[in-house]
Amino acid sequence: MGQIKIIVEKYSEGYVAYPLGLKGVVVGEGDTYEAALEDVKSAIQFHMETFKEEIFETEEIIGDLCC
């Protein structure tokens, strides 16, 4: 598997994280940056196990699967 870029955004209610380049909606959330990142990583793993290679929007996977 390649790398997936994850965006983490801060809001007044907490943090929201989502990956770029995947088909479908995959979102994580948490009270801290780390919690949102772990939540989205778990959601990505589940999404990949469920839908396999069909989830990638392009052939090229970009970024890092972390921070």
Secondary structure, 3 states (H helix, E strand, C coil): CCCCCEEEEEECCEEEEEECCECCCCCEEECCHHHHHHHHHHHHHHHHHHHHHHHECCCCCCCCCCC
